[in-house]
Amino acid sequence: MSATTETGAQHTPVTESERLHEREFARQEEIARKRDKKPRRGGLSIQSKLLIMLLAVSVISSVIVGVIGYVSGRESLRASAIDQLTTIREMRVGELEHTVESVQAGVALDSRNLSAQTLSRELNAGWEELQSRELTPEQQAELEQYYAETFIPQLEERTGDAYSPSAFIPQSNAGKWVQYHYTAQFADFDEALATNSADDGTAFSAATERYGDYLTRLVETVGYEDLLVMNLEGDVVYSAYKGVDMGSNLLDGPFRESLLADAYRDVVATNSVSTVKTTDFERWIPSLNVPSLWVVSPIGNDSAVTGALAAQIPIATINDAMTGDERWKEQGLGDTGEVYLVGGDNLMRSVSRQLVEDPEAYADKVISAGTPPDIAERVVEVSGTVLLQPITTQPVVEALKGRTGAGISTSYLGDENIAAYTPVEIDGLNWVAVARIDTAEAFAPVADFTRTLVLSLLAIVLAVSVLSLLLAQVFTRPIRKLVDAVRRVAGGDLAVQVPIGSRDEIGDLGSAFNDMASSLRIKQDLIEEQQVENQKLMLTLMPEAVAQRYRDGEETISEEHDNVSVVFAELVGFEEFAEDLSSETETSQLNALMRGFDEAATKTGVEKVRTLRGGYLASSGLIVPRVDNVRRAVDFAREMRAVVQRFNSQNGTEIDIRAGVDTGTVTSGLVARTSLAYDLWGDAVSLAYRVRSVTGLPGIYVSQAVRDRMQDSVTFTRAGSVELRGKAQDVWRIE
């Protein structure tokens, strides 16, 4: 029975590691030779990858910067355009409000001065006197002929509607009288404005001749479209231009439902000369249906009101305020910007810039944007958009809700524009103002910037391509040197070193490679030294012949040895001692005992075969033949007991050993190939193993062969017998 089988423990010598290293080194050399012969795989080189990377980074970063610049530029231009439009809008609206306030203040002052008060009283008195005068049939026919042949045809041509002359002829005698003697007598408006007397011998004519010049000078100086004087009964007793509204009654005449009639009723009802009413634009038939805006104020003083003065404000007054006298560019509105007014009915209250500058283009655009063609044609025909051009864009809708703001939207011309909108603060008027400019013009610098950006990007790509090619070559040069050095190391040249020319990561890599090569060279030297040591160690563990056969690759190696003594010892009581110890303490104590056994083996000149937990196998005369191998084996067993006794006295324990000693022939050899172990087996090993436990008590037990050779120098006591191969063997205990 082999000792390996009985104990289950093996010893692995370093010669196996040496053999594995030699095989690995040979394998690496073979790989290096194949690598040198192997063609390079297809794919991009690191230089190409670096070039692509640099180009990609530069292009992507340029695009990102460009996009950010484009968005930021667009937003900045948008904000700037909105700020500029808002400023222009506020300036135009401010001028409009100031203009209307000035007109209101002027009309209020004109209606309260002494001339107006005297005019009103004289005209009222003359009007009352005219109520008793009637036109002759010829005069009545002539008045009707004026309406039928002059005014009605002009009105119908202007409006496209049909009218009856009888609808406009006043019902009162005074009304008919003044229309016949004033209105029907003038075909020219300028002549009518300059003539204030009818020379009919009436008190009314005398009053107009004396005070009518006051109204004429107001119209010519201030620029009113017309001035009307009304009495307290609603009669229009005088008109500066002597139109068909002169002689009519605002309470029951043809214009009773007009905004002028509403304003007249309001100011007269207050009975206060400080009242001023402003109407929205309305189509005024006496002016051939031209949109008219009125400012009405009572005539009189704090004591009494005798009538009302109505000033017809020209459309040009509003247009001049909103267009800045049509100097759009000088105001910063460029080629497409404008500021316009819209009323609560979504119709314009000022002129369109496009209509002024290019009527044909205006018609095409508004029709494309949804304006009915007939309206567009009418706008072009009359050269005006007031009360004609509908606008329902988002800025107008928001402003009519009382909101002020700005943003991008579609204009009434169908173009995308930036618009700034706000309500107009004029008492009695539901108007909103919108300042706009086409986004194509407002964002024109963005288009220029985009073109410049694209050209710059192409230039950057070209420059980066050249620069990247140069940088890639510079960057990969040390890498190529490293690759060459690595191949030389793989070929076995461990003395190679690469020059370090930079202090960056490439330099660190070169330094690390040099350190690696130096380390490999040092390790190779150590391996070679270790191989020498392993060779020596192998010769101490097994005969040279066995070691040589192992190096030659033999699978099964064994060798018989005669006259070899074997000691097999085991600890008794160590298990009980270790029960209360931690694993670390137990191992430490066991190592202390084993070190003592190793020292004893060295002292007595025996060879340790292996150790195991609580056991020890040794031989004498195996590696180095000894004549006194039996004595040395016995002395070693005694020294082991002495080591245990010293341990007991140091630790207060009661550990002992049982040792078996036999001598004879043994077989040594290498066991297994994956976990290599040099072992002993044979009868001498088996008998030494068995005699140590013949009684179960601690002590040193020997076979009959050992007693025969040591009986003259050692005292023995018979302890029993064991059976080996069918024969009884006496066992002796050393006293």
C-alpha positions in Angstrom: 0.0 0.0 0.0 1.5 3.4 -1.0 1.9 6.2 1.4 0.2 8.5 -1.0 -3.0 6.4 -1.0 -3.0 6.2 2.8 -2.4 9.9 3.6 -4.1 11.6 0.5 -1.4 14.3 0.4 1.1 15.2 -2.4 4.1 17.5 -2.9 4.4 19.7 -6.1 8.0 20.5 -7.1 9.0 23.7 -9.0 10.2 21.7 -11.9 6.7 21.6 -13.3 6.5 25.4 -13.3 9.8 25.5 -15.1 8.6 23.2 -17.7 5.4 25.2 -18.2 7.3 28.4 -18.5 9.6 26.9 -21.2 6.6 25.7 -23.1 4.9 29.1 -22.9 8.0 30.9 -24.0 8.3 28.6 -27.0 4.6 29.2 -27.8 5.1 33.0 -27.7 8.1 32.8 -30.1 5.9 30.8 -32.5 3.1 33.4 -32.3 5.6 36.2 -33.0 7.0 34.3 -36.1 3.4 33.8 -37.4 2.6 37.4 -36.7 5.6 38.6 -38.8 4.5 36.4 -41.7 0.8 37.1 -41.4 -0.5 39.8 -43.8 -2.0 42.9 -42.1 -5.8 42.8 -41.8 -7.8 45.2 -43.9 -9.3 48.3 -42.1 -8.5 51.9 -41.3 -5.2 52.8 -39.8 -5.1 54.9 -36.6 -3.8 57.8 -38.8 -7.0 57.6 -40.9 -9.2 57.3 -37.9 -7.5 60.3 -36.3 -7.9 62.2 -39.5 -11.6 61.3 -39.7 -12.1 62.1 -36.0 -10.5 65.5 -36.3 -12.6 66.3 -39.3 -15.8 65.1 -37.7 -15.1 67.1 -34.5 -14.3 70.2 -36.4 -17.3 69.9 -38.8 -19.7 69.0 -36.0 -18.5 71.8 -33.8 -18.6 74.2 -36.6 -22.2 73.1 -37.5 -23.2 73.4 -33.9 -21.7 76.8 -33.5 -23.3 77.8 -36.8 -26.7 76.5 -35.7 -26.4 78.3 -32.3 -25.2 81.4 -34.1 -28.1 81.2 -36.6 -30.7 80.6 -33.9 -29.2 83.3 -31.6 -28.8 85.7 -34.5 -32.4 85.1 -35.6 -33.6 85.6 -32.1 -31.5 88.7 -31.6 -32.7 90.1 -34.9 -36.2 89.2 -34.0 -35.9 90.9 -30.6 -34.2 93.9 -32.2 -36.9 94.1 -34.9 -39.6 93.8 -32.3 -37.9 96.5 -30.2 -37.6 98.8 -33.3 -41.1 98.1 -34.4 -42.4 98.8 -30.9 -40.5 102.0 -30.7 -41.8 103.1 -34.2 -45.3 102.0 -33.3 -45.3 104.0 -30.0 -43.9 107.0 -31.9 -46.6 106.8 -34.6 -49.4 106.2 -32.1 -48.1 109.0 -29.9 -48.1 111.3 -32.9 -51.6 110.2 -33.8 -52.9 110.7 -30.3 -51.2 114.1 -30.2 -52.7 115.1 -33.5 -56.2 114.1 -32.5 -55.8 115.8 -29.2 -54.6 118.9 -30.9 -57.6 118.8 -33.3 -60.0 118.3 -30.3 -58.4 121.2 -28.4 -58.5 123.4 -31.5 -62.2 122.7 -32.2 -63.1 123.3 -28.6 -61.3 126.6 -28.6 -62.8 127.6 -32.0 -66.3 126.8 -30.7 -65.9 128.9 -27.6 -64.3 132.1 -29.0 -66.4 135.2 -29.5 -66.5 135.0 -33.3 -68.1 131.5 -33.1 -70.6 132.6 -30.5 -71.6 135.7 -32.5 -71.7 133.6 -35.7 -74.0 131.0 -34.1 -76.4 133.6 -32.7 -76.6 135.5 -36.0 -77.0 132.4 -38.1 -79.7 131.0 -35.8 -81.6 134.3 -36.0 -81.3 134.4 -39.8 -82.3 130.7 -40.0 -85.5 131.5 -38.0 -86.3 134.3 -40.4 -85.8 132.0 -43.4 -88.4 129.6 -42.1 -91.1 132.0 -43.4 -89.6 132.2 -46.9 -90.5 129.6 -49.6 -88.9 128.9 -52.9 -90.7 129.7 -56.1 -91.7 126.7 -58.2 -88.9 127.6 -60.6 -86.4 127.6 -57.7 -87.7 124.3 -56.4 -87.4 122.8 -59.8 -83.8 124.1 -60.1 -82.9 122.6 -56.8 -84.3 119.3 -57.8 -82.5 119.5 -61.1 -79.2 120.0 -59.1 -79.7 116.8 -57.3 -80.9 114.9 -60.3 -78.2 116.0 -62.7 -75.3 116.9 -60.6 -75.0 115.4 -57.1 -76.9 112.1 -57.5 -75.0 111.1 -60.7 -71.6 111.9 -59.0 -72.7 110.0 -55.8 -73.9 106.9 -57.8 -70.8 106.9 -59.8 -68.7 107.0 -56.7 -70.7 104.3 -54.7 -72.3 102.2 -57.4 -75.7 102.5 -55.6 -78.9 104.2 -56.7 -80.3 107.2 -54.8 -83.5 109.3 -55.0 -83.1 113.1 -55.1 -86.1 113.5 -52.8 -84.2 111.8 -50.0 -81.7 114.7 -49.7 -84.0 117.7 -50.2 -84.7 119.3 -46.8 -88.2 119.4 -45.5 -87.9 122.9 -43.9 -88.3 126.1 -45.8 -85.0 127.4 -44.4 -83.2 124.2 -45.4 -84.5 124.4 -49.0 -83.7 128.1 -49.1 -80.0 127.7 -48.2 -79.5 124.7 -50.4 -80.9 126.6 -53.4 -79.0 129.8 -52.7 -75.7 128.3 -51.6 -75.4 124.6 -52.4 -77.0 124.4 -55.9 -75.1 127.6 -57.0 -71.6 126.2 -56.8 -70.1 123.5 -59.1 -66.6 124.2 -57.7 -65.7 123.5 -54.1 -63.0 126.2 -53.9 -65.4 128.8 -55.2 -68.0 127.7 -52.6 -65.5 128.0 -49.8 -64.5 131.5 -50.9 -68.1 132.8 -51.3 -70.0 133.4 -48.0 -73.0 135.6 -49.2 -76.0 134.7 -51.3 -76.9 138.3 -51.9 -80.5 137.5 -51.4 -81.2 140.4 -49.0 -81.9 138.1 -46.0 -80.6 138.5 -42.5 -79.1 135.0 -42.9 -77.1 136.1 -45.9 -75.9 139.2 -44.1 -74.7 137.1 -41.2 -72.8 134.7 -43.5 -71.2 137.5 -45.3 -70.1 139.2 -42.1 -69.0 136.0 -40.1 -68.6 133.3 -42.7 -65.0 134.3 -43.4 -64.2 133.1 -39.9 -65.0 129.5 -41.0 -63.2 129.9 -44.3 -60.0 131.0 -42.6 -60.2 128.1 -40.2 -60.5 125.6 -43.0 -57.7 127.1 -45.0 -55.4 127.6 -41.9 -56.0 124.4 -40.0 -56.8 122.2 -43.0 -60.2 120.9 -42.0 -62.1 119.0 -44.7 -65.2 121.0 -43.8 -66.8 122.9 -40.9 -70.5 122.6 -40.0 -72.5 124.9 -37.7 -75.6 123.4 -36.1 -78.4 125.0 -34.1 -80.0 123.4 -31.1 -82.8 121.9 -33.2 -80.3 119.8 -35.2 -80.3 122.0 -38.3 -77.0 122.3 -40.2 -77.3 126.1 -40.5 -74.0 126.5 -42.3 -71.2 124.6 -44.1 -67.8 126.1 -45.1 -68.0 124.2 -48.4 -71.8 124.6 -48.8 -72.4 120.9 -49.4 -75.7 119.0 -49.4 -75.3 118.6 -45.6 -76.0 122.3 -45.3 -79.7 122.8 -44.6 -80.3 119.2 -43.5 -81.4 118.2 -40.0 -79.3 115.7 -38.0 -82.3 114.7 -35.9 -84.8 113.8 -38.5 -83.0 114.3 -41.9 -81.3 111.8 -44.2 -78.1 111.8 -41.9 -79.9 111.2 -38.6 -78.3 107.7 -38.2 -74.8 108.9 -38.9 -72.0 109.0 -36.3 -72.0 112.8 -36.7 -75.7 112.9 -35.6 -74.8 110.7 -32.6 -71.9 112.9 -31.6 -74.1 116.1 -32.0 -76.8 114.6 -29.8 -74.2 113.8 -27.1 -72.5 117.2 -27.0 -75.8 119.1 -27.0 -77.2 116.9 -24.2 -74.3 117.8 -21.9 -75.1 121.5 -22.2 -71.4 122.1 -21.4 -69.0 124.0 -23.7 -66.1 121.8 -22.5 -67.5 118.7 -24.1 -65.7 117.3 -27.2 -66.8 114.2 -29.1 -64.7 112.4 -31.8 -66.4 110.0 -34.2 -64.9 107.1 -35.9 -64.6 107.1 -39.7 -67.9 106.8 -41.5 -68.9 107.1 -45.1 -70.2 110.7 -45.5 -72.6 111.0 -48.4 -72.4 114.8 -48.8 -68.6 114.2 -49.4 -69.6 111.6 -52.1 -69.3 108.7 -49.6 -65.7 109.5 -48.7 -64.8 108.3 -45.2 -65.0 111.2 -42.7 -64.0 111.6 -39.1 -65.7 114.4 -37.1 -64.8 116.3 -34.0 -67.8 118.0 -32.4 -68.0 120.7 -29.7 -70.8 122.9 -28.4 -70.8 126.6 -29.4 -71.4 129.1 -26.5 -70.1 130.0 -23.1 -70.6 129.1 -19.5 -73.9 131.0 -19.6 -75.6 129.3 -22.6 -75.0 126.9 -25.5 -76.4 128.1 -28.9 -75.4 125.3 -31.1 -72.5 123.0 -32.1 -69.4 123.2 -34.3 -68.4 120.0 -36.3 -64.9 119.8 -37.9 -64.5 117.2 -40.6 -60.9 115.8 -40.2 -59.2 114.8 -43.5 -58.0 111.2 -44.0 -54.6 112.7 -44.8 -54.3 114.0 -41.2 -54.5 110.4 -39.9 -52.4 109.0 -42.7 -49.7 111.6 -42.2 -49.5 110.7 -38.5 -49.3 107.0 -39.2 -47.0 107.0 -42.1 -44.7 109.9 -41.0 -45.6 111.7 -44.2 -44.8 108.5 -46.1 -41.2 108.5 -45.1 -41.1 104.9 -44.1 -37.4 104.2 -44.8 -36.3 107.3 -42.9 -38.2 106.0 -39.8 -36.4 102.6 -39.9 -39.1 100.6 -41.6 -37.0 99.5 -44.5 -38.7 98.5 -47.8 -41.7 96.6 -46.4 -42.4 98.1 -42.9 -45.4 100.2 -42.0 -47.7 101.2 -39.2 -51.5 101.1 -39.8 -54.7 101.5 -38.0 -57.6 99.0 -37.7 -61.1 99.7 -36.2 -63.4 97.5 -34.2 -65.1 96.3 -37.4 -61.7 94.9 -38.6 -61.4 97.5 -41.4 -58.4 99.7 -41.9 -58.4 103.3 -40.7 -55.2 104.4 -42.4 -53.6 103.8 -45.8 -51.5 100.8 -46.8 -47.9 101.4 -47.7 -48.1 98.8 -50.4 -51.0 100.6 -52.0 -49.2 103.8 -52.1 -46.0 102.4 -53.6 -47.3 99.7 -55.9 -51.1 99.4 -56.3 -50.9 96.5 -58.7 -48.7 94.4 -56.4 -51.0 95.4 -53.5 -54.1 94.0 -55.3 -52.4 90.8 -56.2 -51.1 90.2 -52.7 -54.3 91.0 -50.8 -56.4 88.9 -53.1 -54.0 86.0 -52.6 -54.3 86.6 -48.9 -58.1 86.3 -49.0 -59.4 89.8 -49.7 -62.4 89.7 -52.1 -61.3 90.9 -55.6 -64.0 93.5 -55.8 -62.8 95.1 -52.6 -59.2 95.0 -53.7 -60.2 96.6 -57.0 -62.2 99.3 -55.2 -59.2 100.1 -52.9 -57.0 100.6 -56.0 -59.7 102.6 -57.7 -60.1 105.1 -54.8 -56.4 104.9 -53.8 -57.5 104.3 -50.2 -57.9 101.5 -47.7 -59.9 103.3 -45.0 -63.2 101.4 -44.3 -62.4 99.0 -47.2 -59.5 96.7 -46.5 -60.5 94.0 -44.0 -57.8 92.7 -41.6 -58.3 89.8 -39.3 -54.8 88.8 -38.6 -53.7 87.6 -35.2 -52.1 90.9 -34.1 -55.3 92.7 -34.8 -57.4 90.1 -33.0 -55.2 90.3 -29.9 -55.0 94.1 -30.0 -58.8 94.4 -30.2 -59.0 92.3 -27.0 -57.0 95.1 -25.4 -53.7 93.4 -25.4 -50.3 94.8 -26.3 -47.6 92.5 -27.7 -45.4 91.4 -30.6 -44.6 88.3 -32.6 -44.3 86.6 -36.0 -47.5 86.1 -37.9 -49.0 86.4 -41.4 -49.8 89.9 -42.6 -52.9 91.0 -44.5 -50.7 90.9 -47.6 -50.1 87.2 -47.1 -46.4 87.6 -46.2 -44.8 86.4 -43.0 -44.0 89.4 -40.9 -43.0 90.6 -37.5 -45.8 92.6 -35.9 -46.0 94.8 -32.8 -49.6 95.7 -31.8 -51.4 97.8 -29.2 -54.8 99.5 -28.7 -55.0 103.2 -29.4 -56.0 105.3 -26.4 -58.3 107.9 -28.0 -61.6 108.6 -26.3 -64.5 107.4 -28.4 -62.4 105.4 -30.9 -62.0 101.6 -30.9 -58.8 101.6 -32.9 -55.7 99.4 -32.7 -52.3 100.1 -34.2 -50.0 97.5 -35.8 -46.4 98.0 -36.8 -45.1 95.3 -39.2 -42.2 94.4 -41.4 -41.6 91.3 -43.5 -39.5 88.7 -41.9 -37.6 88.2 -45.2 -36.3 91.8 -44.8 -36.0 91.7 -41.0 -34.0 88.5 -41.1 -32.0 89.3 -44.2 -28.8 89.6 -42.1 -29.4 86.0 -41.0 -29.4 84.8 -44.6 -26.2 86.7 -45.1 -24.8 85.2 -42.0 -25.9 81.7 -43.1 -24.1 82.1 -46.5 -21.0 83.4 -44.7 -21.2 80.5 -42.3 -21.4 77.9 -45.1 -18.4 79.4 -46.9 -16.5 79.6 -43.6 -17.4 76.0 -42.8 -16.1 74.8 -46.2 -12.9 76.8 -45.6 -12.6 75.3 -42.1 -13.0 71.8 -43.5 -10.3 72.3 -46.0 -7.9 73.9 -43.5 -8.7 71.2 -40.9 -8.2 68.4 -43.5 -4.6 69.6 -44.2 -3.9 70.3 -40.6 -5.4 67.0 -39.5 -3.2 65.1 -42.0 -0.1 66.8 -40.7 -1.1 66.3 -37.0 -2.1 62.7 -37.7 1.4 61.9 -39.1 3.1 63.7 -36.2 0.8 61.9 -33.7 1.2 58.4 -35.1 5.0 58.6 -35.7 5.8 57.6 -32.0 3.1 55.0 -32.1 4.6 53.4 -35.2 8.0 53.3 -33.3 6.2 51.7 -30.4 4.7 49.1 -32.7 8.1 48.3 -34.1 9.6 48.0 -30.6 6.7 45.7 -29.5 7.4 43.4 -32.5 11.1 43.3 -31.6 10.2 42.4 -28.0 7.9 39.7 -29.3 10.8 38.4 -31.3 12.9 38.1 -28.2 14.9 41.3 -28.2 14.3 42.4 -24.6 17.0 45.1 -24.7 15.0 47.3 -27.1 14.2 50.9 -25.9 12.1 53.6 -27.6 13.1 57.3 -27.5 10.8 59.5 -25.4 10.4 62.9 -27.1 7.3 64.3 -25.4 5.7 64.6 -22.0 2.2 63.7 -22.9 0.4 60.4 -22.9 2.4 59.1 -25.8 5.6 59.9 -23.8 4.0 58.1 -20.8 3.3 55.1 -23.1 6.9 55.1 -24.3 8.2 55.3 -20.8 5.8 52.5 -19.7 7.0 50.4 -22.6 10.7 51.0 -21.7 9.9 50.0 -18.1 8.0 46.9 -19.3 11.0 45.9 -21.5 13.4 46.4 -18.6 11.1 44.5 -16.3 10.8 41.7 -18.8 14.6 41.6 -19.1 15.0 41.5 -15.4 12.3 38.8 -15.1 14.0 36.8 -17.8 17.3 37.0 -15.9 15.4 35.9 -12.7 13.8 33.1 -14.6 17.1 31.9 -15.8 18.5 32.1 -12.3 15.4 30.3 -11.0 15.9 27.6 -13.6 19.4 27.0 -12.2 18.0 26.9 -8.7 15.1 24.6 -9.7 17.6 22.3 -11.3 19.5 22.1 -8.1 16.3 21.6 -6.1 15.2 18.8 -8.4 18.4 17.0 -7.7 17.8 17.3 -4.0 14.3 15.9 -4.3 14.9 13.0 -6.6 17.9 11.2 -8.1 19.4 12.8 -11.1 18.4 10.0 -13.3 14.7 10.5 -12.4 15.0 14.2 -13.0 16.6 13.7 -16.4 13.9 11.2 -17.4 11.2 13.7 -16.3 12.8 16.5 -18.3 12.9 14.1 -21.3 9.1 13.8 -21.0 8.6 10.3 -19.7 5.1 9.6 -18.6 5.8 7.0 -16.0 9.0 7.3 -13.8 9.8 5.0 -10.8 12.9 3.6 -9.2 13.6 1.0 -6.5 15.9 1.8 -3.6 17.5 -0.8 -1.2 18.4 -0.3 2.4 16.3 2.8 3.0 14.8 3.6 6.5 11.3 5.2 6.6 9.8 7.2 9.5 6.1 7.8 9.6 4.9 9.9 12.5 1.6 11.5 13.6 0.5 13.9 16.3 -1.6 12.6 19.1 -3.9 15.1 21.0 -3.5 18.0 18.6 -7.2 17.7 17.5 -8.4 18.2 21.1 -5.9 21.0 21.6 -7.1 22.8 18.5 -10.9 22.6 19.3 -10.8 26.0 21.2 -8.5 27.7 18.7 -9.3 29.9 15.8 -8.3 28.6 12.4 -5.4 31.2 12.2 -4.1 30.2 15.7 -4.4 26.5 14.9 -2.4 26.9 11.7 0.2 29.0 13.5 0.7 26.3 16.2 0.8 23.5 13.7 3.5 25.4 11.6 5.6 25.9 14.7 5.6 22.1 15.3 6.4 21.4 11.6 9.3 23.8 11.6 10.7 22.0 14.7 10.3 18.7 12.8 12.1 20.2 9.8 15.0 21.3 12.0 15.2 17.9 13.5 15.4 16.3 10.1 18.2 18.6 9.1 20.0 17.9 12.4 19.8 14.1 12.1 20.4 14.0 8.3 17.2 12.5 7.1 15.2 13.6 4.1 11.6 15.0 4.5 9.4 13.4 1.9 6.2 15.4 2.8 4.2 16.8 5.6 0.5 16.6 6.3 -1.9 17.9 8.9 -0.8 16.1 12.1 1.7 13.8 10.3 5.2 13.6 8.8 6.9 11.3 6.4 10.7 11.1 6.2 13.4 8.8 4.8 17.0 8.1 5.4 19.4 6.7 2.7 17.0 7.5 -0.2 18.6 10.4 -1.9 22.0 10.1 -0.2 22.8 6.4 0.6 23.9 6.1 4.2 25.3 3.1 6.1 23.7 4.3 9.3 20.3 5.2 7.9 18.5 3.1 10.6 20.2 4.9 13.4 19.5 8.3 11.8 15.8 7.4 11.4 15.5 6.4 15.1 17.3 9.5 16.2 15.0 11.6 14.1 11.9 9.9 15.7 13.4 10.7 19.2 14.1 14.3 18.2 10.5 14.7 17.0 9.3 13.7 20.6 11.7 16.2 22.0 10.2 18.9 19.8 6.7 18.0 21.0 7.8 18.0 24.6 9.3 21.5 24.3 6.0 22.7 22.6 4.0 21.2 25.6 6.1 23.0 28.2 5.8 26.3 26.3 2.0 26.1 25.7 0.8 23.9 28.6 -0.5 21.2 26.3 -0.4 17.4 26.4 0.4 16.6 22.8 2.5 13.5 21.8 3.5 11.6 18.7 3.2 8.0 17.5 6.0 7.2 15.1 6.7 4.0 13.1 10.1 3.1 11.7 11.0 0.4 9.3 13.9 -0.3 6.9 14.1 -2.1 3.6 13.4 -1.7 0.0 11.2 1.2 -1.3 10.1 2.5 -4.6 10.3 6.2 -5.5 8.8 8.0 -8.5 6.7 10.8 -9.9 3.0 10.4 -9.4 0.5 11.9 -11.9 1.2 14.6 -14.6 -1.2 17.5 -13.9 -0.4 17.7 -10.2 3.1 16.3 -10.1 4.4 14.7 -6.8 7.5 12.8 -5.9 6.5 9.9 -3.5 7.6 6.7 -1.8 5.8 3.4 -1.6 6.6 -0.2 -0.9 6.6 -2.6 2.1 9.0 -0.5 4.2 6.6 2.5 3.9 3.5 0.4 4.5 5.1 -1.3 7.6 6.3 2.0 9.1 2.8 3.3 8.7 1.2 0.3 10.4 3.5 -0.3 13.3 3.0 3.2 14.7 -0.6 2.4 15.6 -0.1 -1.2 16.9 -1.1 -0.1 20.5 -2.8 3.2 19.9 -0.5 4.8 22.5 2.1 7.5 21.9 5.6 6.3 21.4 8.2 5.2 18.9 7.5 1.8 17.3 9.9 -0.1 15.1 9.8 -3.2 13.0 11.8 -6.4 13.8 14.4 -5.4 11.1 15.1 -2.1 12.9 15.3 -3.8 16.3 17.8 -6.4 14.9 20.1 -3.6 13.7 19.7 -1.4 16.8 19.4 -3.8 19.7 22.9 -3.2 21.0 22.4 0.6 21.4 18.7 0.9 22.2 16.4 -0.7 24.7 13.2 -2.2 23.1 10.0 -3.6 24.5 7.7 -5.8 22.5 4.5 -4.0 21.8 2.6 -6.5 19.6 2.6 -7.6 16.1 1.1 -6.7 12.7 0.4 -8.8 9.6 2.0 -7.9 6.3 1.5 -10.1 3.2 0.1 -12.9 5.3 3.1 -13.0 7.7 3.1 -11.8 11.3 5.7 -9.1 12.1 6.7 -8.3 15.7 6.5 -4.6 16.7 8.9 -3.1 19.3 8.6 0.0 21.3 11.7 2.1 22.1 11.9 2.8 25.9 
